[in-house]
């Protein structure tokens, strides 16, 4: 069964959300996982791409942006709007919607910030996963 984690940050900015996604990806990558970060559009993917290169002066996370259903050639990838078929290990969802067909994924990570609109979207994603028969875990940070 897919493990679904909701990381509830106390911060309000999208930049804090992206930084946490980078740290989460770095940790999963260091543990040998394949990571796909799902973004909602090209702009968000580009911002995350830049941040993955610069968020930490002591780490290096080789990654690539992928579109469509192309398979990733690196262990960390940034997908735009749609997960590739090979995204089955760790997914970090930064899009507005829940991950479709998540049953084939080992772990889905959702990151919540304290923005009213984004909180409502997170609640909808939580309900979606719960109604699909999973037990999402809420982690307050």
URDA-V562198 format. One record per backbone hydrogen bond with DSSP energy under -0.5 kcal/mol. CO is the residue of the C=O (numbers start at 1). NH is the residue of the N-H. E is the energy in kcal/mol with one decimal. If there is no record, write none. Layout:
# URDA-V562198
CO & NH & E
CO & NH & E
This chain:
# URDA-V562198
2 & 4 & -0.6
3 & 5 & -0.5
3 & 108 & -2.6
4 & 137 & -3.0
5 & 7 & -0.6
5 & 110 & -3.2
6 & 8 & -0.7
6 & 139 & -3.4
7 & 9 & -0.9
7 & 112 & -3.3
8 & 141 & -2.6
11 & 114 & -3.0
13 & 17 & -1.4
14 & 18 & -2.4
15 & 19 & -2.6
16 & 20 & -2.3
17 & 21 & -2.0
18 & 22 & -2.1
19 & 23 & -2.2
20 & 24 & -2.7
21 & 25 & -2.5
22 & 26 & -2.5
23 & 27 & -2.2
24 & 28 & -2.4
25 & 29 & -2.8
26 & 30 & -2.4
27 & 31 & -1.2
28 & 33 & -2.4
29 & 32 & -1.7
34 & 90 & -2.1
35 & 77 & -2.3
36 & 38 & -0.6
36 & 92 & -2.4
37 & 39 & -0.6
37 & 79 & -2.7
38 & 94 & -3.1
39 & 81 & -2.8
41 & 45 & -2.0
42 & 46 & -2.5
43 & 47 & -2.4
44 & 48 & -2.3
45 & 49 & -2.6
46 & 50 & -2.2
47 & 51 & -2.1
48 & 52 & -2.7
49 & 53 & -1.0
50 & 54 & -1.0
51 & 54 & -0.5
51 & 55 & -2.6
56 & 59 & -0.9
60 & 62 & -0.6
62 & 76 & -0.5
64 & 78 & -2.7
66 & 80 & -1.2
67 & 70 & -1.3
75 & 35 & -3.5
76 & 64 & -0.9
77 & 37 & -2.9
77 & 79 & -0.5
78 & 66 & -2.9
79 & 39 & -2.8
79 & 81 & -0.6
80 & 68 & -0.5
80 & 82 & -1.1
84 & 87 & -1.8
86 & 88 & -1.7
88 & 106 & -2.1
89 & 107 & -2.3
90 & 36 & -2.4
91 & 93 & -0.6
91 & 109 & -3.2
92 & 38 & -2.6
92 & 94 & -0.8
93 & 111 & -0.7
98 & 100 & -0.5
99 & 102 & -0.7
101 & 104 & -1.0
102 & 105 & -2.3
106 & 3 & -2.6
107 & 91 & -2.6
108 & 5 & -2.5
109 & 93 & -2.9
110 & 7 & -3.2
112 & 9 & -2.7
113 & 115 & -1.4
115 & 119 & -2.9
116 & 120 & -1.8
117 & 121 & -1.8
118 & 122 & -2.2
119 & 123 & -2.3
120 & 124 & -1.9
121 & 125 & -2.1
122 & 126 & -2.7
123 & 127 & -2.5
124 & 128 & -2.2
125 & 129 & -2.5
126 & 130 & -2.6
127 & 131 & -3.1
128 & 132 & -1.2
129 & 134 & -2.0
130 & 133 & -1.8
137 & 6 & -3.3
137 & 139 & -0.5
138 & 140 & -0.6
139 & 8 & -3.1
